[in-house]
Amino acid sequence: MPSWYVYILKSSTQSFIYIGSTPDLGRRLSEHNDGLVQSTKAYRPLEIIAYIAVSTEKKARELEKYLKTGSGKAVLKKRILGG
């Protein structure tokens, strides 16, 4: 059973995408939208546009790190976000 998630947030007001990982999607989204995360504070409100469930924190961190690379962003846009 998956216990960690890699999530993709999109700003509702600006052209901004954020990639992160967490064991609790609801809590983490609230932290972002409440302004508790410095890197997304200026881009609120944010919404989860996709997430990937994985079994361990290690796998989640590895996937998050990959999706933040150039090739990872390309895969994310083409295969996961569809465009």
Secondary structure by P-SEA (a helix, b strand, c coil): cccccbbbbbbcccbbbbbbccccaaaaaaaaaaccccccccccccccccccccccaaaaaaaaaaaacaaaaaaaacccccc
